[in-house]
Amino acid sequence: MKDYREKFANPYVAAGLGYIDKVIFPRETRPLICSGLDMLESKRKSRPPKKHGNISL
């Protein structure tokens, strides 16, 4: 069981293989989420201009 945890149930192994970007400790979770939401607060999705309008039938 110890061998399994070291090989497969370890976030550092997954990070080393590139499956995840970053290992976040529980005490760092709230500040990272808050900073991410603050960054996205002013983001607006720009839509491409309309190619065709509504035509009357």
PDBQT receptor file of N, H, CA, C and O in Angstrom, charges set to zero:
ATOM      1  N   MET A   1       0.827  -1.174   0.000  1.00  0.00    +0.000 N 
ATOM      2  CA  MET A   1       0.000   0.000   0.000  1.00  0.00    +0.000 C 
ATOM      3  C   MET A   1       0.889   1.262   0.000  1.00  0.00    +0.000 C 
ATOM      4  O   MET A   1       0.572   2.246  -0.668  1.00  0.00    +0.000 OA
ATOM      5  N   LYS A   2       1.966   1.223   0.730  1.00  0.00    +0.000 N 
ATOM      6  H   LYS A   2       2.224   0.424   1.273  1.00  0.00    +0.000 HD
ATOM      7  CA  LYS A   2       2.876   2.356   0.776  1.00  0.00    +0.000 C 
ATOM      8  C   LYS A   2       3.501   2.590  -0.596  1.00  0.00    +0.000 C 
ATOM      9  O   LYS A   2       3.646   3.733  -1.031  1.00  0.00    +0.000 OA
ATOM     10  N   ASP A   3       3.867   1.512  -1.271  1.00  0.00    +0.000 N 
ATOM     11  H   ASP A   3       3.749   0.584  -0.918  1.00  0.00    +0.000 HD
ATOM     12  CA  ASP A   3       4.450   1.615  -2.602  1.00  0.00    +0.000 C 
ATOM     13  C   ASP A   3       3.451   2.216  -3.595  1.00  0.00    +0.000 C 
ATOM     14  O   ASP A   3       3.831   3.036  -4.432  1.00  0.00    +0.000 OA
ATOM     15  N   TYR A   4       2.189   1.820  -3.511  1.00  0.00    +0.000 N 
ATOM     16  H   TYR A   4       1.880   1.154  -2.831  1.00  0.00    +0.000 HD
ATOM     17  CA  TYR A   4       1.141   2.359  -4.382  1.00  0.00    +0.000 C 
ATOM     18  C   TYR A   4       0.979   3.856  -4.152  1.00  0.00    +0.000 C 
ATOM     19  O   TYR A   4       0.893   4.621  -5.112  1.00  0.00    +0.000 OA
ATOM     20  N   ARG A   5       0.936   4.277  -2.907  1.00  0.00    +0.000 N 
ATOM     21  H   ARG A   5       1.006   3.655  -2.127  1.00  0.00    +0.000 HD
ATOM     22  CA  ARG A   5       0.779   5.703  -2.605  1.00  0.00    +0.000 C 
ATOM     23  C   ARG A   5       1.942   6.525  -3.123  1.00  0.00    +0.000 C 
ATOM     24  O   ARG A   5       1.749   7.642  -3.601  1.00  0.00    +0.000 OA
ATOM     25  N   GLU A   6       3.133   5.990  -3.034  1.00  0.00    +0.000 N 
ATOM     26  H   GLU A   6       3.290   5.082  -2.646  1.00  0.00    +0.000 HD
ATOM     27  CA  GLU A   6       4.302   6.715  -3.519  1.00  0.00    +0.000 C 
ATOM     28  C   GLU A   6       4.298   6.835  -5.041  1.00  0.00    +0.000 C 
ATOM     29  O   GLU A   6       4.746   7.845  -5.584  1.00  0.00    +0.000 OA
ATOM     30  N   LYS A   7       3.794   5.809  -5.735  1.00  0.00    +0.000 N 
ATOM     31  H   LYS A   7       3.430   4.988  -5.294  1.00  0.00    +0.000 HD
ATOM     32  CA  LYS A   7       3.821   5.811  -7.193  1.00  0.00    +0.000 C 
ATOM     33  C   LYS A   7       2.613   6.485  -7.832  1.00  0.00    +0.000 C 
ATOM     34  O   LYS A   7       2.762   7.203  -8.821  1.00  0.00    +0.000 OA
ATOM     35  N   PHE A   8       1.422   6.269  -7.286  1.00  0.00    +0.000 N 
ATOM     36  H   PHE A   8       1.301   5.686  -6.482  1.00  0.00    +0.000 HD
ATOM     37  CA  PHE A   8       0.206   6.691  -7.980  1.00  0.00    +0.000 C 
ATOM     38  C   PHE A   8      -0.639   7.714  -7.235  1.00  0.00    +0.000 C 
ATOM     39  O   PHE A   8      -1.259   8.559  -7.881  1.00  0.00    +0.000 OA
ATOM     40  N   ALA A   9      -0.691   7.677  -5.923  1.00  0.00    +0.000 N 
ATOM     41  H   ALA A   9      -0.187   6.991  -5.399  1.00  0.00    +0.000 HD
ATOM     42  CA  ALA A   9      -1.552   8.574  -5.160  1.00  0.00    +0.000 C 
ATOM     43  C   ALA A   9      -0.766   9.775  -4.654  1.00  0.00    +0.000 C 
ATOM     44  O   ALA A   9      -0.990  10.243  -3.537  1.00  0.00    +0.000 OA
ATOM     45  N   ASN A  10       0.144  10.268  -5.464  1.00  0.00    +0.000 N 
ATOM     46  H   ASN A  10       0.326   9.888  -6.371  1.00  0.00    +0.000 HD
ATOM     47  CA  ASN A  10       1.017  11.348  -5.075  1.00  0.00    +0.000 C 
ATOM     48  C   ASN A  10       0.878  12.476  -6.107  1.00  0.00    +0.000 C 
ATOM     49  O   ASN A  10       1.131  12.248  -7.289  1.00  0.00    +0.000 OA
ATOM     50  N   PRO A  11       0.481  13.685  -5.689  1.00  0.00    +0.000 N 
ATOM     51  CA  PRO A  11       0.306  14.758  -6.670  1.00  0.00    +0.000 C 
ATOM     52  C   PRO A  11       1.618  15.202  -7.310  1.00  0.00    +0.000 C 
ATOM     53  O   PRO A  11       1.613  15.737  -8.419  1.00  0.00    +0.000 OA
ATOM     54  N   TYR A  12       2.720  14.993  -6.637  1.00  0.00    +0.000 N 
ATOM     55  H   TYR A  12       2.724  14.559  -5.737  1.00  0.00    +0.000 HD
ATOM     56  CA  TYR A  12       4.007  15.429  -7.174  1.00  0.00    +0.000 C 
ATOM     57  C   TYR A  12       4.451  14.565  -8.354  1.00  0.00    +0.000 C 
ATOM     58  O   TYR A  12       5.150  15.044  -9.248  1.00  0.00    +0.000 OA
ATOM     59  N   VAL A  13       4.053  13.310  -8.359  1.00  0.00    +0.000 N 
ATOM     60  H   VAL A  13       3.485  12.921  -7.633  1.00  0.00    +0.000 HD
ATOM     61  CA  VAL A  13       4.358  12.437  -9.495  1.00  0.00    +0.000 C 
ATOM     62  C   VAL A  13       3.587  12.923 -10.718  1.00  0.00    +0.000 C 
ATOM     63  O   VAL A  13       4.140  13.004 -11.814  1.00  0.00    +0.000 OA
ATOM     64  N   ALA A  14       2.296  13.250 -10.526  1.00  0.00    +0.000 N 
ATOM     65  H   ALA A  14       1.847  13.184  -9.635  1.00  0.00    +0.000 HD
ATOM     66  CA  ALA A  14       1.476  13.743 -11.634  1.00  0.00    +0.000 C 
ATOM     67  C   ALA A  14       2.001  15.082 -12.146  1.00  0.00    +0.000 C 
ATOM     68  O   ALA A  14       1.997  15.325 -13.352  1.00  0.00    +0.000 OA
ATOM     69  N   ALA A  15       2.451  15.948 -11.247  1.00  0.00    +0.000 N 
ATOM     70  H   ALA A  15       2.454  15.750 -10.266  1.00  0.00    +0.000 HD
ATOM     71  CA  ALA A  15       3.010  17.233 -11.664  1.00  0.00    +0.000 C 
ATOM     72  C   ALA A  15       4.317  17.028 -12.420  1.00  0.00    +0.000 C 
ATOM     73  O   ALA A  15       4.592  17.740 -13.387  1.00  0.00    +0.000 OA
ATOM     74  N   GLY A  16       5.106  16.084 -11.998  1.00  0.00    +0.000 N 
ATOM     75  H   GLY A  16       4.883  15.507 -11.212  1.00  0.00    +0.000 HD
ATOM     76  CA  GLY A  16       6.360  15.806 -12.683  1.00  0.00    +0.000 C 
ATOM     77  C   GLY A  16       6.150  15.257 -14.077  1.00  0.00    +0.000 C 
ATOM     78  O   GLY A  16       6.968  15.491 -14.966  1.00  0.00    +0.000 OA
ATOM     79  N   LEU A  17       5.069  14.531 -14.278  1.00  0.00    +0.000 N 
ATOM     80  H   LEU A  17       4.404  14.341 -13.556  1.00  0.00    +0.000 HD
ATOM     81  CA  LEU A  17       4.757  13.988 -15.601  1.00  0.00    +0.000 C 
ATOM     82  C   LEU A  17       4.026  14.987 -16.487  1.00  0.00    +0.000 C 
ATOM     83  O   LEU A  17       3.809  14.723 -17.670  1.00  0.00    +0.000 OA
ATOM     84  N   GLY A  18       3.645  16.132 -15.928  1.00  0.00    +0.000 N 
ATOM     85  H   GLY A  18       3.821  16.347 -14.967  1.00  0.00    +0.000 HD
ATOM     86  CA  GLY A  18       2.970  17.158 -16.708  1.00  0.00    +0.000 C 
ATOM     87  C   GLY A  18       1.466  17.013 -16.774  1.00  0.00    +0.000 C 
ATOM     88  O   GLY A  18       0.826  17.695 -17.574  1.00  0.00    +0.000 OA
ATOM     89  N   TYR A  19       0.878  16.150 -15.962  1.00  0.00    +0.000 N 
ATOM     90  H   TYR A  19       1.398  15.597 -15.312  1.00  0.00    +0.000 HD
ATOM     91  CA  TYR A  19      -0.571  15.979 -15.980  1.00  0.00    +0.000 C 
ATOM     92  C   TYR A  19      -1.278  17.140 -15.309  1.00  0.00    +0.000 C 
ATOM     93  O   TYR A  19      -2.406  17.466 -15.678  1.00  0.00    +0.000 OA
ATOM     94  N   ILE A  20      -0.645  17.771 -14.334  1.00  0.00    +0.000 N 
ATOM     95  H   ILE A  20       0.272  17.506 -14.034  1.00  0.00    +0.000 HD
ATOM     96  CA  ILE A  20      -1.214  18.933 -13.656  1.00  0.00    +0.000 C 
ATOM     97  C   ILE A  20      -0.174  20.053 -13.674  1.00  0.00    +0.000 C 
ATOM     98  O   ILE A  20       1.026  19.805 -13.785  1.00  0.00    +0.000 OA
ATOM     99  N   ASP A  21      -0.661  21.287 -13.562  1.00  0.00    +0.000 N 
ATOM    100  H   ASP A  21      -1.636  21.488 -13.471  1.00  0.00    +0.000 HD
ATOM    101  CA  ASP A  21       0.236  22.436 -13.641  1.00  0.00    +0.000 C 
ATOM    102  C   ASP A  21       0.870  22.786 -12.306  1.00  0.00    +0.000 C 
ATOM    103  O   ASP A  21       2.046  23.143 -12.249  1.00  0.00    +0.000 OA
ATOM    104  N   LYS A  22       0.099  22.685 -11.235  1.00  0.00    +0.000 N 
ATOM    105  H   LYS A  22      -0.857  22.395 -11.282  1.00  0.00    +0.000 HD
ATOM    106  CA  LYS A  22       0.595  23.155  -9.950  1.00  0.00    +0.000 C 
ATOM    107  C   LYS A  22      -0.071  22.383  -8.821  1.00  0.00    +0.000 C 
ATOM    108  O   LYS A  22      -1.254  22.054  -8.898  1.00  0.00    +0.000 OA
ATOM    109  N   VAL A  23       0.688  22.097  -7.781  1.00  0.00    +0.000 N 
ATOM    110  H   VAL A  23       1.650  22.364  -7.718  1.00  0.00    +0.000 HD
ATOM    111  CA  VAL A  23       0.149  21.476  -6.572  1.00  0.00    +0.000 C 
ATOM    112  C   VAL A  23      -0.153  22.605  -5.598  1.00  0.00    +0.000 C 
ATOM    113  O   VAL A  23       0.742  23.355  -5.210  1.00  0.00    +0.000 OA
ATOM    114  N   ILE A  24      -1.423  22.725  -5.203  1.00  0.00    +0.000 N 
ATOM    115  H   ILE A  24      -2.151  22.116  -5.519  1.00  0.00    +0.000 HD
ATOM    116  CA  ILE A  24      -1.851  23.801  -4.322  1.00  0.00    +0.000 C 
ATOM    117  C   ILE A  24      -2.104  23.236  -2.929  1.00  0.00    +0.000 C 
ATOM    118  O   ILE A  24      -2.855  22.276  -2.761  1.00  0.00    +0.000 OA
ATOM    119  N   PHE A  25      -1.472  23.839  -1.946  1.00  0.00    +0.000 N 
ATOM    120  H   PHE A  25      -0.861  24.619  -2.083  1.00  0.00    +0.000 HD
ATOM    121  CA  PHE A  25      -1.694  23.430  -0.571  1.00  0.00    +0.000 C 
ATOM    122  C   PHE A  25      -3.024  23.992  -0.089  1.00  0.00    +0.000 C 
ATOM    123  O   PHE A  25      -3.443  25.055  -0.548  1.00  0.00    +0.000 OA
ATOM    124  N   PRO A  26      -3.700  23.296   0.831  1.00  0.00    +0.000 N 
ATOM    125  CA  PRO A  26      -5.019  23.745   1.278  1.00  0.00    +0.000 C 
ATOM    126  C   PRO A  26      -5.040  25.183   1.803  1.00  0.00    +0.000 C 
ATOM    127  O   PRO A  26      -6.019  25.896   1.583  1.00  0.00    +0.000 OA
ATOM    128  N   ARG A  27      -4.001  25.616   2.481  1.00  0.00    +0.000 N 
ATOM    129  H   ARG A  27      -3.205  25.036   2.660  1.00  0.00    +0.000 HD
ATOM    130  CA  ARG A  27      -3.998  26.977   3.030  1.00  0.00    +0.000 C 
ATOM    131  C   ARG A  27      -3.850  28.027   1.934  1.00  0.00    +0.000 C 
ATOM    132  O   ARG A  27      -4.112  29.204   2.181  1.00  0.00    +0.000 OA
ATOM    133  N   GLU A  28      -3.435  27.633   0.724  1.00  0.00    +0.000 N 
ATOM    134  H   GLU A  28      -3.222  26.677   0.523  1.00  0.00    +0.000 HD
ATOM    135  CA  GLU A  28      -3.272  28.568  -0.379  1.00  0.00    +0.000 C 
ATOM    136  C   GLU A  28      -4.477  28.597  -1.326  1.00  0.00    +0.000 C 
ATOM    137  O   GLU A  28      -4.513  29.404  -2.254  1.00  0.00    +0.000 OA
ATOM    138  N   THR A  29      -5.446  27.736  -1.101  1.00  0.00    +0.000 N 
ATOM    139  H   THR A  29      -5.417  27.080  -0.347  1.00  0.00    +0.000 HD
ATOM    140  CA  THR A  29      -6.560  27.590  -2.038  1.00  0.00    +0.000 C 
ATOM    141  C   THR A  29      -7.403  28.855  -2.136  1.00  0.00    +0.000 C 
ATOM    142  O   THR A  29      -7.646  29.353  -3.235  1.00  0.00    +0.000 OA
ATOM    143  N   ARG A  30      -7.849  29.377  -1.004  1.00  0.00    +0.000 N 
ATOM    144  H   ARG A  30      -7.652  28.973  -0.111  1.00  0.00    +0.000 HD
ATOM    145  CA  ARG A  30      -8.736  30.546  -1.018  1.00  0.00    +0.000 C 
ATOM    146  C   ARG A  30      -8.079  31.769  -1.665  1.00  0.00    +0.000 C 
ATOM    147  O   ARG A  30      -8.707  32.408  -2.510  1.00  0.00    +0.000 OA
ATOM    148  N   PRO A  31      -6.835  32.121  -1.299  1.00  0.00    +0.000 N 
ATOM    149  CA  PRO A  31      -6.228  33.283  -1.961  1.00  0.00    +0.000 C 
ATOM    150  C   PRO A  31      -6.052  33.105  -3.468  1.00  0.00    +0.000 C 
ATOM    151  O   PRO A  31      -6.208  34.068  -4.219  1.00  0.00    +0.000 OA
ATOM    152  N   LEU A  32      -5.734  31.900  -3.922  1.00  0.00    +0.000 N 
ATOM    153  H   LEU A  32      -5.607  31.118  -3.311  1.00  0.00    +0.000 HD
ATOM    154  CA  LEU A  32      -5.578  31.676  -5.359  1.00  0.00    +0.000 C 
ATOM    155  C   LEU A  32      -6.910  31.785  -6.098  1.00  0.00    +0.000 C 
ATOM    156  O   LEU A  32      -6.964  32.327  -7.202  1.00  0.00    +0.000 OA
ATOM    157  N   ILE A  33      -7.967  31.280  -5.504  1.00  0.00    +0.000 N 
ATOM    158  H   ILE A  33      -7.923  30.840  -4.607  1.00  0.00    +0.000 HD
ATOM    159  CA  ILE A  33      -9.287  31.384  -6.128  1.00  0.00    +0.000 C 
ATOM    160  C   ILE A  33      -9.725  32.841  -6.174  1.00  0.00    +0.000 C 
ATOM    161  O   ILE A  33     -10.250  33.298  -7.188  1.00  0.00    +0.000 OA
ATOM    162  N   CYS A  34      -9.514  33.571  -5.087  1.00  0.00    +0.000 N 
ATOM    163  H   CYS A  34      -9.087  33.199  -4.263  1.00  0.00    +0.000 HD
ATOM    164  CA  CYS A  34      -9.891  34.990  -5.048  1.00  0.00    +0.000 C 
ATOM    165  C   CYS A  34      -9.122  35.798  -6.084  1.00  0.00    +0.000 C 
ATOM    166  O   CYS A  34      -9.707  36.643  -6.761  1.00  0.00    +0.000 OA
ATOM    167  N   SER A  35      -7.835  35.556  -6.217  1.00  0.00    +0.000 N 
ATOM    168  H   SER A  35      -7.361  34.870  -5.667  1.00  0.00    +0.000 HD
ATOM    169  CA  SER A  35      -7.059  36.314  -7.203  1.00  0.00    +0.000 C 
ATOM    170  C   SER A  35      -7.486  35.958  -8.628  1.00  0.00    +0.000 C 
ATOM    171  O   SER A  35      -7.495  36.824  -9.502  1.00  0.00    +0.000 OA
ATOM    172  N   GLY A  36      -7.833  34.714  -8.866  1.00  0.00    +0.000 N 
ATOM    173  H   GLY A  36      -7.825  34.011  -8.155  1.00  0.00    +0.000 HD
ATOM    174  CA  GLY A  36      -8.315  34.319 -10.191  1.00  0.00    +0.000 C 
ATOM    175  C   GLY A  36      -9.654  34.948 -10.526  1.00  0.00    +0.000 C 
ATOM    176  O   GLY A  36      -9.877  35.376 -11.658  1.00  0.00    +0.000 OA
ATOM    177  N   LEU A  37     -10.550  35.005  -9.541  1.00  0.00    +0.000 N 
ATOM    178  H   LEU A  37     -10.369  34.657  -8.621  1.00  0.00    +0.000 HD
ATOM    179  CA  LEU A  37     -11.853  35.632  -9.780  1.00  0.00    +0.000 C 
ATOM    180  C   LEU A  37     -11.715  37.140  -9.955  1.00  0.00    +0.000 C 
ATOM    181  O   LEU A  37     -12.425  37.732 -10.767  1.00  0.00    +0.000 OA
ATOM    182  N   ASP A  38     -10.812  37.768  -9.207  1.00  0.00    +0.000 N 
ATOM    183  H   ASP A  38     -10.235  37.287  -8.547  1.00  0.00    +0.000 HD
ATOM    184  CA  ASP A  38     -10.568  39.206  -9.385  1.00  0.00    +0.000 C 
ATOM    185  C   ASP A  38     -10.042  39.496 -10.790  1.00  0.00    +0.000 C 
ATOM    186  O   ASP A  38     -10.414  40.497 -11.403  1.00  0.00    +0.000 OA
ATOM    187  N   MET A  39      -9.188  38.630 -11.289  1.00  0.00    +0.000 N 
ATOM    188  H   MET A  39      -8.886  37.817 -10.791  1.00  0.00    +0.000 HD
ATOM    189  CA  MET A  39      -8.638  38.818 -12.621  1.00  0.00    +0.000 C 
ATOM    190  C   MET A  39      -9.736  38.691 -13.686  1.00  0.00    +0.000 C 
ATOM    191  O   MET A  39      -9.723  39.412 -14.683  1.00  0.00    +0.000 OA
ATOM    192  N   LEU A  40     -10.684  37.770 -13.469  1.00  0.00    +0.000 N 
ATOM    193  H   LEU A  40     -10.695  37.184 -12.659  1.00  0.00    +0.000 HD
ATOM    194  CA  LEU A  40     -11.732  37.538 -14.461  1.00  0.00    +0.000 C 
ATOM    195  C   LEU A  40     -12.907  38.496 -14.334  1.00  0.00    +0.000 C 
ATOM    196  O   LEU A  40     -13.793  38.501 -15.189  1.00  0.00    +0.000 OA
ATOM    197  N   GLU A  41     -12.929  39.309 -13.279  1.00  0.00    +0.000 N 
ATOM    198  H   GLU A  41     -12.209  39.306 -12.585  1.00  0.00    +0.000 HD
ATOM    199  CA  GLU A  41     -14.067  40.189 -13.037  1.00  0.00    +0.000 C 
ATOM    200  C   GLU A  41     -14.279  41.181 -14.177  1.00  0.00    +0.000 C 
ATOM    201  O   GLU A  41     -15.420  41.458 -14.547  1.00  0.00    +0.000 OA
ATOM    202  N   SER A  42     -13.209  41.712 -14.732  1.00  0.00    +0.000 N 
ATOM    203  H   SER A  42     -12.282  41.486 -14.432  1.00  0.00    +0.000 HD
ATOM    204  CA  SER A  42     -13.342  42.722 -15.772  1.00  0.00    +0.000 C 
ATOM    205  C   SER A  42     -13.239  42.136 -17.183  1.00  0.00    +0.000 C 
ATOM    206  O   SER A  42     -13.251  42.884 -18.161  1.00  0.00    +0.000 OA
ATOM    207  N   LYS A  43     -13.142  40.840 -17.298  1.00  0.00    +0.000 N 
ATOM    208  H   LYS A  43     -13.133  40.232 -16.503  1.00  0.00    +0.000 HD
ATOM    209  CA  LYS A  43     -13.007  40.222 -18.617  1.00  0.00    +0.000 C 
ATOM    210  C   LYS A  43     -14.344  40.243 -19.338  1.00  0.00    +0.000 C 
ATOM    211  O   LYS A  43     -15.381  39.902 -18.769  1.00  0.00    +0.000 OA
ATOM    212  N   ARG A  44     -14.304  40.642 -20.578  1.00  0.00    +0.000 N 
ATOM    213  H   ARG A  44     -13.462  40.919 -21.041  1.00  0.00    +0.000 HD
ATOM    214  CA  ARG A  44     -15.501  40.658 -21.413  1.00  0.00    +0.000 C 
ATOM    215  C   ARG A  44     -15.234  39.813 -22.647  1.00  0.00    +0.000 C 
ATOM    216  O   ARG A  44     -14.148  39.858 -23.225  1.00  0.00    +0.000 OA
ATOM    217  N   LYS A  45     -16.218  39.058 -23.033  1.00  0.00    +0.000 N 
ATOM    218  H   LYS A  45     -17.100  39.021 -22.563  1.00  0.00    +0.000 HD
ATOM    219  CA  LYS A  45     -16.089  38.212 -24.210  1.00  0.00    +0.000 C 
ATOM    220  C   LYS A  45     -16.453  39.035 -25.434  1.00  0.00    +0.000 C 
ATOM    221  O   LYS A  45     -17.574  39.533 -25.540  1.00  0.00    +0.000 OA
ATOM    222  N   SER A  46     -15.529  39.177 -26.340  1.00  0.00    +0.000 N 
ATOM    223  H   SER A  46     -14.619  38.773 -26.253  1.00  0.00    +0.000 HD
ATOM    224  CA  SER A  46     -15.814  39.944 -27.553  1.00  0.00    +0.000 C 
ATOM    225  C   SER A  46     -16.368  38.994 -28.610  1.00  0.00    +0.000 C 
ATOM    226  O   SER A  46     -15.821  37.922 -28.868  1.00  0.00    +0.000 OA
ATOM    227  N   ARG A  47     -17.443  39.416 -29.193  1.00  0.00    +0.000 N 
ATOM    228  H   ARG A  47     -17.887  40.287 -28.983  1.00  0.00    +0.000 HD
ATOM    229  CA  ARG A  47     -18.084  38.600 -30.218  1.00  0.00    +0.000 C 
ATOM    230  C   ARG A  47     -17.713  39.142 -31.597  1.00  0.00    +0.000 C 
ATOM    231  O   ARG A  47     -17.517  40.346 -31.763  1.00  0.00    +0.000 OA
ATOM    232  N   PRO A  48     -17.618  38.266 -32.568  1.00  0.00    +0.000 N 
ATOM    233  CA  PRO A  48     -17.338  38.758 -33.931  1.00  0.00    +0.000 C 
ATOM    234  C   PRO A  48     -18.545  39.530 -34.460  1.00  0.00    +0.000 C 
ATOM    235  O   PRO A  48     -19.671  39.274 -34.034  1.00  0.00    +0.000 OA
ATOM    236  N   PRO A  49     -18.330  40.470 -35.382  1.00  0.00    +0.000 N 
ATOM    237  CA  PRO A  49     -19.464  41.221 -35.918  1.00  0.00    +0.000 C 
ATOM    238  C   PRO A  49     -20.431  40.298 -36.681  1.00  0.00    +0.000 C 
ATOM    239  O   PRO A  49     -20.037  39.281 -37.252  1.00  0.00    +0.000 OA
ATOM    240  N   LYS A  50     -21.702  40.695 -36.665  1.00  0.00    +0.000 N 
ATOM    241  H   LYS A  50     -22.022  41.521 -36.202  1.00  0.00    +0.000 HD
ATOM    242  CA  LYS A  50     -22.715  39.890 -37.354  1.00  0.00    +0.000 C 
ATOM    243  C   LYS A  50     -22.502  39.976 -38.852  1.00  0.00    +0.000 C 
ATOM    244  O   LYS A  50     -22.224  41.048 -39.390  1.00  0.00    +0.000 OA
ATOM    245  N   LYS A  51     -22.633  38.855 -39.514  1.00  0.00    +0.000 N 
ATOM    246  H   LYS A  51     -22.858  37.984 -39.076  1.00  0.00    +0.000 HD
ATOM    247  CA  LYS A  51     -22.468  38.815 -40.967  1.00  0.00    +0.000 C 
ATOM    248  C   LYS A  51     -23.791  39.108 -41.676  1.00  0.00    +0.000 C 
ATOM    249  O   LYS A  51     -23.810  39.701 -42.755  1.00  0.00    +0.000 OA
ATOM    250  N   HIS A  52     -24.884  38.691 -41.063  1.00  0.00    +0.000 N 
ATOM    251  H   HIS A  52     -24.869  38.210 -40.187  1.00  0.00    +0.000 HD
ATOM    252  CA  HIS A  52     -26.173  38.850 -41.695  1.00  0.00    +0.000 C 
ATOM    253  C   HIS A  52     -27.169  39.308 -40.643  1.00  0.00    +0.000 C 
ATOM    254  O   HIS A  52     -27.112  38.894 -39.485  1.00  0.00    +0.000 OA
ATOM    255  N   GLY A  53     -28.076  40.165 -41.069  1.00  0.00    +0.000 N 
ATOM    256  H   GLY A  53     -28.122  40.500 -42.010  1.00  0.00    +0.000 HD
ATOM    257  CA  GLY A  53     -29.150  40.597 -40.185  1.00  0.00    +0.000 C 
ATOM    258  C   GLY A  53     -30.388  39.749 -40.419  1.00  0.00    +0.000 C 
ATOM    259  O   GLY A  53     -30.370  38.833 -41.242  1.00  0.00    +0.000 OA
ATOM    260  N   ASN A  54     -31.454  40.046 -39.705  1.00  0.00    +0.000 N 
ATOM    261  H   ASN A  54     -31.469  40.790 -39.037  1.00  0.00    +0.000 HD
ATOM    262  CA  ASN A  54     -32.717  39.349 -39.918  1.00  0.00    +0.000 C 
ATOM    263  C   ASN A  54     -33.389  39.921 -41.163  1.00  0.00    +0.000 C 
ATOM    264  O   ASN A  54     -33.568  41.132 -41.292  1.00  0.00    +0.000 OA
ATOM    265  N   ILE A  55     -33.746  39.048 -42.051  1.00  0.00    +0.000 N 
ATOM    266  H   ILE A  55     -33.600  38.064 -41.946  1.00  0.00    +0.000 HD
ATOM    267  CA  ILE A  55     -34.437  39.521 -43.250  1.00  0.00    +0.000 C 
ATOM    268  C   ILE A  55     -35.924  39.242 -43.104  1.00  0.00    +0.000 C 
ATOM    269  O   ILE A  55     -36.317  38.242 -42.503  1.00  0.00    +0.000 OA
ATOM    270  N   SER A  56     -36.742  40.115 -43.645  1.00  0.00    +0.000 N 
ATOM    271  H   SER A  56     -36.423  40.927 -44.133  1.00  0.00    +0.000 HD
ATOM    272  CA  SER A  56     -38.178  39.897 -43.547  1.00  0.00    +0.000 C 
ATOM    273  C   SER A  56     -38.625  38.908 -44.612  1.00  0.00    +0.000 C 
ATOM    274  O   SER A  56     -38.192  38.979 -45.762  1.00  0.00    +0.000 OA
ATOM    275  N   LEU A  57     -39.486  37.997 -44.222  1.00  0.00    +0.000 N 
ATOM    276  H   LEU A  57     -39.838  37.940 -43.287  1.00  0.00    +0.000 HD
ATOM    277  CA  LEU A  57     -39.956  36.987 -45.163  1.00  0.00    +0.000 C 
ATOM    278  C   LEU A  57     -41.397  37.197 -45.510  1.00  0.00    +0.000 C 
ATOM    279  O   LEU A  57     -41.961  36.435 -46.294  1.00  0.00    +0.000 OA
TER     280      LEU A  57
